[in-house]
C-alpha cells in the first residue's frame, strides 16, 4: 500500500524536470512545489483514496511520508 500511495504522489506532482528527486521526509514546499500544486495533490488524493481531508490537517501533510501515513490511516 505504501508504494501505491507513494507512486500516486510522485505521478501527480507537477514535476517539470524529471530528474528532480523528491525527498520523502522534507517539506514539499521546500522542494519548489508551490501551495497550488500541494492543494491539487490533496484534492487528487481525496478522490483517489476516498478521503475527506480537513483544511486544518493540511499543515501536517507537507511531506510525502506524512501524506502516506495519513492516507494509510484514513483510507476507506
C-alpha positions as CSV (number, residue, x, y, z in Angstrom):
1,X,0.0,0.0,0.0
2,X,2.8,2.4,0.8
3,X,4.4,2.1,-2.6
4,X,1.0,2.6,-4.3
5,X,0.4,5.9,-2.4
6,X,4.0,7.0,-3.0
7,X,3.7,6.3,-6.7
8,X,0.5,8.2,-6.9
9,X,2.0,11.2,-5.2
10,X,5.0,11.3,-7.4
11,X,2.9,10.8,-10.5
12,X,0.6,13.7,-9.6
13,X,3.1,16.3,-8.5
14,X,3.7,18.6,-11.4
15,X,7.4,17.9,-12.0
16,X,8.7,19.9,-14.9
17,X,12.2,18.4,-14.6
18,X,12.0,14.6,-14.5
19,X,15.5,14.5,-12.9
20,X,14.1,16.1,-9.7
21,X,14.5,13.8,-6.7
22,X,11.7,14.3,-4.2
23,X,12.9,13.8,-0.6
24,X,10.2,11.9,1.3
25,X,10.9,13.4,4.6
26,X,11.3,17.1,3.5
27,X,8.5,19.5,3.1
28,X,7.2,19.7,-0.5
29,X,7.1,23.4,-0.2
30,X,10.8,23.5,0.5
31,X,11.3,21.4,-2.6
32,X,10.0,24.0,-5.1
33,X,6.4,22.9,-5.1
34,X,4.0,25.8,-4.6
35,X,0.9,25.8,-2.5
36,X,-1.4,25.4,-5.5
37,X,0.4,22.2,-6.6
38,X,0.1,21.0,-3.0
39,X,-3.7,21.7,-3.0
40,X,-4.1,19.9,-6.3
41,X,-2.3,16.9,-4.9
42,X,-4.6,16.9,-1.8
43,X,-7.7,17.0,-4.0
44,X,-6.5,14.2,-6.1
45,X,-5.6,12.1,-3.0
46,X,-9.1,12.7,-1.7
47,X,-10.7,11.5,-4.9
48,X,-8.4,8.5,-5.4
49,X,-8.4,7.2,-1.9
50,X,-11.9,8.3,-0.9
51,X,-10.8,10.7,1.8
52,X,-12.1,13.9,3.2
53,X,-9.1,15.9,4.4
54,X,-10.0,18.9,6.5
55,X,-8.1,22.1,5.8
56,X,-6.7,22.2,9.3
57,X,-4.9,18.9,8.5
58,X,-3.0,20.3,5.6
59,X,-0.2,21.7,7.6
60,X,0.6,18.2,8.9
61,X,0.8,16.8,5.3
62,X,3.7,18.7,3.8
63,X,6.0,15.7,3.4
64,X,5.5,12.6,1.4
65,X,6.0,10.4,4.5
66,X,3.3,12.3,6.3
67,X,0.9,12.0,3.4
68,X,1.4,8.3,3.1
69,X,0.9,7.8,6.9
70,X,-2.3,9.9,6.8
71,X,-3.8,8.1,3.7
72,X,-3.0,4.6,5.2
73,X,-4.6,5.6,8.5
74,X,-7.8,7.2,7.0
75,X,-8.4,5.4,3.7
76,X,-11.9,3.9,3.5
